[in-house]
Amino acid sequence: MTKLQSDDHIEEELSFEVAIGKLEETVRALEAGELSLDDAIAKFQLGMQLVRICRDRLQVAEHKVEKVLATEQGIEINPFAVDTRGMDVND
């Protein structure tokens, strides 16, 4: 997985666990209300990137679970394929 480039910028992707942790830190910083307007906007943008990453990871996990459940129930579904970032390429 790619790492954080700095506290305010994400290169591309993180694991779900790292992204959710960073999102929680970002929310706490925003809720504290001690940031300047520019810093708050930067943190908000970072938070939105982290939300996207978390949502993407959860969607991939959901597809994997659906495939396992369908296989167990004898339902044939399209093969699950992922790209280099771990994203479902069938979507």
PyRosetta script that sets phi, psi and omega in degrees:
from pyrosetta import init, pose_from_sequence

init()
pose = pose_from_sequence("MTKLQSDDHIEEELSFEVAIGKLEETVRALEAGELSLDDAIAKFQLGMQLVRICRDRLQVAEHKVEKVLATEQGIEINPFAVDTRGMDVND")
pose.set_psi(1, 149.1)
pose.set_omega(1, 177.9)
pose.set_phi(2, -76.4)
pose.set_psi(2, 151.9)
pose.set_omega(2, -177.1)
pose.set_phi(3, -102.1)
pose.set_psi(3, 166.7)
pose.set_omega(3, 173.0)
pose.set_phi(4, -65.4)
pose.set_psi(4, 134.2)
pose.set_omega(4, 177.8)
pose.set_phi(5, -78.8)
pose.set_psi(5, -40.4)
pose.set_omega(5, 174.6)
pose.set_phi(6, -154.2)
pose.set_psi(6, 179.3)
pose.set_omega(6, 179.5)
pose.set_phi(7, -64.5)
pose.set_psi(7, -22.6)
pose.set_omega(7, -174.2)
pose.set_phi(8, -110.5)
pose.set_psi(8, 4.3)
pose.set_omega(8, -177.9)
pose.set_phi(9, -144.0)
pose.set_psi(9, 137.5)
pose.set_omega(9, 176.7)
pose.set_phi(10, -109.7)
pose.set_psi(10, 128.3)
pose.set_omega(10, 178.3)
pose.set_phi(11, -59.0)
pose.set_psi(11, -60.1)
pose.set_omega(11, 179.3)
pose.set_phi(12, -153.9)
pose.set_psi(12, -59.4)
pose.set_omega(12, -176.4)
pose.set_phi(13, -148.5)
pose.set_psi(13, 156.9)
pose.set_omega(13, 179.2)
pose.set_phi(14, -133.9)
pose.set_psi(14, 165.7)
pose.set_omega(14, 171.9)
pose.set_phi(15, -67.0)
pose.set_psi(15, 160.9)
pose.set_omega(15, 178.8)
pose.set_phi(16, -58.1)
pose.set_psi(16, -45.3)
pose.set_omega(16, -176.2)
pose.set_phi(17, -62.3)
pose.set_psi(17, -42.1)
pose.set_omega(17, 178.5)
pose.set_phi(18, -68.3)
pose.set_psi(18, -44.0)
pose.set_omega(18, -178.4)
pose.set_phi(19, -62.5)
pose.set_psi(19, -43.2)
pose.set_omega(19, -178.9)
pose.set_phi(20, -67.5)
pose.set_psi(20, -36.2)
pose.set_omega(20, 176.2)
pose.set_phi(21, -63.6)
pose.set_psi(21, -44.6)
pose.set_omega(21, 177.9)
pose.set_phi(22, -65.5)
pose.set_psi(22, -36.5)
pose.set_omega(22, 177.7)
pose.set_phi(23, -63.7)
pose.set_psi(23, -43.1)
pose.set_omega(23, 178.0)
pose.set_phi(24, -61.8)
pose.set_psi(24, -41.4)
pose.set_omega(24, 176.6)
pose.set_phi(25, -61.8)
pose.set_psi(25, -42.0)
pose.set_omega(25, -178.9)
pose.set_phi(26, -64.7)
pose.set_psi(26, -43.7)
pose.set_omega(26, 178.9)
pose.set_phi(27, -62.2)
pose.set_psi(27, -43.7)
pose.set_omega(27, 178.4)
pose.set_phi(28, -60.0)
pose.set_psi(28, -41.8)
pose.set_omega(28, -179.7)
pose.set_phi(29, -64.1)
pose.set_psi(29, -41.3)
pose.set_omega(29, 178.8)
pose.set_phi(30, -68.3)
pose.set_psi(30, -41.0)
pose.set_omega(30, -179.2)
pose.set_phi(31, -68.4)
pose.set_psi(31, -25.6)
pose.set_omega(31, 179.2)
pose.set_phi(32, -65.0)
pose.set_psi(32, -26.4)
pose.set_omega(32, 175.9)
pose.set_phi(33, 71.3)
pose.set_psi(33, 19.3)
pose.set_omega(33, -176.8)
pose.set_phi(34, -105.5)
pose.set_psi(34, 6.7)
pose.set_omega(34, -179.0)
pose.set_phi(35, -89.0)
pose.set_psi(35, 149.8)
pose.set_omega(35, 171.7)
pose.set_phi(36, -68.0)
pose.set_psi(36, 166.1)
pose.set_omega(36, 179.9)
pose.set_phi(37, -58.3)
pose.set_psi(37, -45.8)
pose.set_omega(37, 180.0)
pose.set_phi(38, -62.7)
pose.set_psi(38, -42.9)
pose.set_omega(38, 178.6)
pose.set_phi(39, -66.4)
pose.set_psi(39, -38.4)
pose.set_omega(39, 178.7)
pose.set_phi(40, -64.3)
pose.set_psi(40, -41.3)
pose.set_omega(40, 178.5)
pose.set_phi(41, -64.8)
pose.set_psi(41, -42.5)
pose.set_omega(41, 178.0)
pose.set_phi(42, -62.3)
pose.set_psi(42, -42.1)
pose.set_omega(42, 178.1)
pose.set_phi(43, -65.4)
pose.set_psi(43, -38.9)
pose.set_omega(43, 178.0)
pose.set_phi(44, -62.1)
pose.set_psi(44, -44.1)
pose.set_omega(44, 178.2)
pose.set_phi(45, -61.7)
pose.set_psi(45, -42.7)
pose.set_omega(45, 176.8)
pose.set_phi(46, -60.7)
pose.set_psi(46, -44.0)
pose.set_omega(46, 178.8)
pose.set_phi(47, -59.8)
pose.set_psi(47, -40.9)
pose.set_omega(47, 179.0)
pose.set_phi(48, -65.7)
pose.set_psi(48, -37.8)
pose.set_omega(48, 175.9)
pose.set_phi(49, -63.9)
pose.set_psi(49, -41.9)
pose.set_omega(49, -179.9)
pose.set_phi(50, -66.8)
pose.set_psi(50, -37.4)
pose.set_omega(50, 176.1)
pose.set_phi(51, -61.1)
pose.set_psi(51, -44.0)
pose.set_omega(51, 179.7)
pose.set_phi(52, -60.8)
pose.set_psi(52, -45.3)
pose.set_omega(52, 179.6)
pose.set_phi(53, -61.2)
pose.set_psi(53, -47.0)
pose.set_omega(53, -180.0)
pose.set_phi(54, -61.9)
pose.set_psi(54, -44.5)
pose.set_omega(54, 179.5)
pose.set_phi(55, -61.1)
pose.set_psi(55, -43.7)
pose.set_omega(55, 178.9)
pose.set_phi(56, -61.3)
pose.set_psi(56, -45.0)
pose.set_omega(56, -179.9)
pose.set_phi(57, -63.1)
pose.set_psi(57, -41.3)
pose.set_omega(57, 179.9)
pose.set_phi(58, -66.7)
pose.set_psi(58, -37.2)
pose.set_omega(58, 177.5)
pose.set_phi(59, -63.8)
pose.set_psi(59, -41.9)
pose.set_omega(59, 177.6)
pose.set_phi(60, -62.6)
pose.set_psi(60, -44.7)
pose.set_omega(60, 179.6)
pose.set_phi(61, -62.7)
pose.set_psi(61, -41.1)
pose.set_omega(61, 179.1)
pose.set_phi(62, -61.3)
pose.set_psi(62, -43.0)
pose.set_omega(62, 178.2)
pose.set_phi(63, -62.7)
pose.set_psi(63, -40.4)
pose.set_omega(63, 178.8)
pose.set_phi(64, -64.0)
pose.set_psi(64, -43.1)
pose.set_omega(64, 178.9)
pose.set_phi(65, -64.4)
pose.set_psi(65, -43.3)
pose.set_omega(65, 178.4)
pose.set_phi(66, -59.5)
pose.set_psi(66, -40.0)
pose.set_omega(66, 179.5)
pose.set_phi(67, -65.1)
pose.set_psi(67, -44.2)
pose.set_omega(67, 179.0)
pose.set_phi(68, -61.7)
pose.set_psi(68, -46.3)
pose.set_omega(68, -179.7)
pose.set_phi(69, -63.4)
pose.set_psi(69, -42.4)
pose.set_omega(69, 179.3)
pose.set_phi(70, -63.7)
pose.set_psi(70, -41.3)
pose.set_omega(70, 178.8)
pose.set_phi(71, -62.5)
pose.set_psi(71, -43.2)
pose.set_omega(71, 179.9)
pose.set_phi(72, -64.8)
pose.set_psi(72, -29.9)
pose.set_omega(72, -179.0)
pose.set_phi(73, -92.5)
pose.set_psi(73, 2.0)
pose.set_omega(73, 178.5)
pose.set_phi(74, 76.5)
pose.set_psi(74, 20.9)
pose.set_omega(74, 179.3)
pose.set_phi(75, -94.1)
pose.set_psi(75, 129.1)
pose.set_omega(75, 178.7)
pose.set_phi(76, -86.5)
pose.set_psi(76, 130.8)
pose.set_omega(76, 177.7)
pose.set_phi(77, -130.2)
pose.set_psi(77, 168.4)
pose.set_omega(77, 177.7)
pose.set_phi(78, -62.5)
pose.set_psi(78, 145.8)
pose.set_omega(78, 177.7)
pose.set_phi(79, -58.5)
pose.set_psi(79, 143.8)
pose.set_omega(79, 177.8)
pose.set_phi(80, -86.5)
pose.set_psi(80, 120.5)
pose.set_omega(80, 179.4)
pose.set_phi(81, -125.7)
pose.set_psi(81, 140.2)
pose.set_omega(81, 179.8)
pose.set_phi(82, -124.4)
pose.set_psi(82, 153.5)
pose.set_omega(82, 175.7)
pose.set_phi(83, -87.6)
pose.set_psi(83, -171.4)
pose.set_omega(83, -176.1)
pose.set_phi(84, -65.9)
pose.set_psi(84, -18.1)
pose.set_omega(84, 178.8)
pose.set_phi(85, -92.6)
pose.set_psi(85, 1.0)
pose.set_omega(85, -178.4)
pose.set_phi(86, 85.7)
pose.set_psi(86, 13.5)
pose.set_omega(86, -178.5)
pose.set_phi(87, -91.7)
pose.set_psi(87, 143.9)
pose.set_omega(87, 179.0)
pose.set_phi(88, -67.2)
pose.set_psi(88, 121.7)
pose.set_omega(88, -179.1)
pose.set_phi(89, -85.5)
pose.set_psi(89, -5.9)
pose.set_omega(89, 178.9)
pose.set_phi(90, -82.6)
pose.set_psi(90, -11.5)
pose.set_omega(90, -179.5)
pose.set_phi(91, -79.3)
pose.dump_pdb("model.pdb")
